[in-house]
Amino acid sequence: MPEVPSSILIVGSGVFGLSTAYAFTQRPEYANTKITVIDRSPFPSPDGSSIDTSRIIRADYSDPAYAAFAAEAQTTWRKTSPHDLGGEGRYIESGLVLVCNEGMNPYVKESFENVRTMCGYEGAVHELPDRSAIEKAVKTGGGSGNWGYLTQLLLCEIELTDLDQRSGWADAQASMIFLHHLASSTNRITFLIGTATSLIFSPSSSVLGVNLSPSQQLHADLTILATGAWTPSLIDLRGRATATGQTLCYLPLTSLEQASLSSMPIFFNMSDGCFIIPPRNQILKVARHAYGYSNPVTIRNPSPPSTAAYEKQITISLPRTTWDEPQQLVPSEGIAASRTALISMIPSLSTRAFTSARMCWYTDTPTGDFLITHHPSHSGLFLATGGSGHGFKFLPVIGERIVDAVGGTLETPLRERWRWRSDEEIEGLNGDCEDGSRSGQPGLVLREEMERDAKKGSKS
Ligand SMILES: Cc1cc2nc3c(=O)[nH]c(=O)nc-3n(C[C@H](O)[C@H](O)[C@H](O)COP(=O)(O)OP(=O)(O)OC[C@H]3O[C@@H](n4cnc5c(N)ncnc54)[C@H](O)[C@@H]3O)c2cc1C
């Protein structure tokens, strides 16, 4: 168990950083610890992956450890008084229809079994054995896939109230604002705006804080990197975590369309990765959970200056967002996949144009496990990242577990999942996330897709 630090600097105010800061304020042993949170942009971060119209809150995991952890988070999401996280429309329990194409995708099948076990009785999760059952369950006039299940009994055959397991979605930005308010009102956290450009290393390679510019530094006993997809720019995480861009497309609805779709469940096809969350404020989002696009950039190795690695350049994938580049376009490949999904999932909207699209960046690890651990070679440095496209739902519980991990009390199985993998374990890995949930083509490079689109554009 490490000693309690007298100062903790958390870099990043996304769901990992902010929930950690709040959790520290709730622990008596940290009552005298100075807690600082710094983010490169004002809250809510315009390009952080925790900020968006919606995020799915589900316990449908093929891994029982995450299924149980998500079910724990859901007990808080389900509290819906105005003073609770799930209140004021921040959490909507719409149900989830998870489907796949051509038989039983192992991830979907395993999720089905886990959710059924957690529910305690078979009828709590409803199998959808064919396309017509899927179409009946989603109530959008369309369908997708040919096998799946739903986790809220929208078919109304069984009483809902006693179910332990249901799925829904959260207004991500509103939930983060709620958490920020909770954290600020403790009056224990100093919030700063600034970009950490590098870590400050001692001669023995301990981390002493971060550099904000050549002349400005922030020192702390413990530095926690909760910098999401940007983390590999501050510490070498090759083979352990990488940024992958995912597409999001939005289209406006009429009030009649909004009303007619308001009772649809979340509709997710794990085979092509595309999913639609019920609309809000007359905006519908079509998204894709895929291998995504990499954005390779070459930087100086962020290792300590005293090491040989420091002199070398490394090529890693980092986010490219509208904060850096306001006019950023989204590859037509991603928009076309969203269009195909929309046509089959909600045919009445098939010709409706997407009025906006953007990239959102996952911090992908090879196994889809989070990376929540002390750095094995740099004392004073803790990593709280690796969301791998599924971290948001843990907002009510992840900070507590990160604080456990800081103090050395995180229990297995999560400690085992979130550990630092050895060099042998990651040797030869190209960074693709192989957690079984990913679809689409691996190896897509954002720049190449944009160049292909530019050529097509210049020919037409
Ligand atoms: C398109 C998309 C859909 C998703 N859907 C779901 C879903 O349905 N359900 C679910 O559970 N999860 C989902 N996720 C995953 C979830 O949103 C992420 O796992 C989670 O938000 C990660 O939070 P974070 O705190 O690690 O990162 P972020 O929210 O990105 O926070 C990182 C912060 O660090 C700051 N920062 C970065 N570099 C620096 C620096 N050098 N100095 C200072 N500040 C810095 C950034 O400004 C940012 O605010 C989705 C993610 C995406 C992108």
The ligand as an ORCA input file, in Angstrom:
! r2SCAN-3c Opt
* xyz 0 1
  C     -18.297      7.738    -30.064
  C     -18.212      7.142    -28.697
  C     -19.276      6.405    -28.231
  C     -19.193      5.806    -26.957
  N     -20.271      5.125    -26.500
  C     -20.255      4.631    -25.239
  C     -21.412      4.031    -24.701
  O     -22.445      3.972    -25.378
  N     -21.354      3.565    -23.426
  C     -20.218      3.643    -22.676
  O     -20.217      3.181    -21.538
  N     -19.104      4.229    -23.156
  C     -19.097      4.716    -24.415
  N     -17.998      5.329    -24.928
  C     -16.752      5.328    -24.145
  C     -16.691      6.406    -23.113
  O     -17.272      7.584    -23.584
  C     -15.220      6.584    -22.747
  O     -14.677      5.336    -22.325
  C     -15.029      7.582    -21.630
  O     -15.753      8.764    -21.881
  C     -13.550      7.872    -21.478
  O     -13.377      8.894    -20.537
  P     -11.951      9.510    -20.257
  O     -12.082     10.323    -19.041
  O     -10.934      8.435    -20.303
  O     -11.613     10.395    -21.544
  P     -12.121     11.832    -21.992
  O     -13.540     12.046    -21.686
  O     -11.709     11.992    -23.425
  O     -11.304     12.812    -21.068
  C      -9.953     13.095    -21.271
  C      -9.738     14.544    -20.941
  O      -8.345     14.810    -20.934
  C      -8.134     16.090    -21.452
  N      -6.744     16.137    -21.922
  C      -6.184     15.366    -22.875
  N      -4.878     15.634    -23.003
  C      -4.596     16.605    -22.113
  C      -3.412     17.291    -21.763
  N      -2.244     17.036    -22.370
  N      -3.478     18.241    -20.800
  C      -4.661     18.512    -20.181
  N      -5.812     17.882    -20.470
  C      -5.788     16.926    -21.419
  C      -9.154     16.223    -22.559
  O      -9.432     17.576    -22.861
  C     -10.352     15.479    -21.972
  O     -11.244     16.355    -21.320
  C     -18.029      5.941    -26.181
  C     -16.961      6.701    -26.659
  C     -17.046      7.307    -27.901
  C     -15.886      8.120    -28.379
*
